[in-house]
Amino acid sequence: MMAITAAAALSSIGGFAFSAICGAVLFHLAIDPIQAVEIMMLCSVANQTAMVWALRQVIDWCGLAVFLIGGAFGLPLGIWLLLHADRGLYTHALGAFLLLYGAYMLLRRPLVMRWHHPSIDIGVGIVGGITGGAVGFPGAFVTIWCSMKGWDKDRQRALFQPFILIMQVAALLTLSLVHGTHSGHGVDLGDLLCVPGSLLGTAAGLLCYRALSDVHFARAINLLLIISGASYLL
């Protein structure tokens, strides 16, 4: 519960990375790794629901739909990786990339891409679907791509937060259908006891977010990427 509350507080400042931060602790506890992913997904869904509701007036549903199309293609592959592949192989590669990218962007001026195309958005959505199913972390690459568009902090979060929410709900439902818990009845209802602590941390993090400028928000994003990358390398 302490790990979940702390992870929710940190991640809600930037709007993502709850699973990466929380997983750095949960994956080292004596619990089933698939159950750990289910707990992180449940808590992240609760967190993202609260944050998406706060941004509901500025969500670009048409732009979001393009990313979701890609996510729908990537999610089945991510679930397959979680259930059949060696977790260490892909989490270490993901961790190294996020750590190096976050550190690089923290030390240089923000990178803004002036040329955008829906095919790139779809591709980024595919990668988000894969990481969402494999490690419960669909937001990393979508967040990176949104930060390159030159948008303000609210517009960025208004796209990547509903993407994270929808992909995690889809991943959680898919995982429940194809795997189930030890009892064979899907997600363990006892995991829901972790949600209140997660929401408490989210409320604290949102207070910090509202005080951030766009520049400070960009730095918070890069710091969360570094923390996320380090968590997957532990």
Secondary structure, DSSP 8 states (H G I E B T S, - for coil): -HHHHHHHHHHHHHT--HHHHHHHHHTTSSS-HHHHHHHHHHHHHHHHHHHHHHTGGG--HHHHHHHHHHHHHHHHHHHHHHHHS-HHHHHHHHHHHHHHHHHHHHHS---------HHHHHHHHHHHHHHHHHHS-TTHHHHHHHHTTT--HHHHHHHHHHHHHHHHHHHHHHHHHHT--TTSSSS-GGGGGGHHHHHHHHHHHHHHHHT--HHHHHHHHHHHHHHHHHHHH-
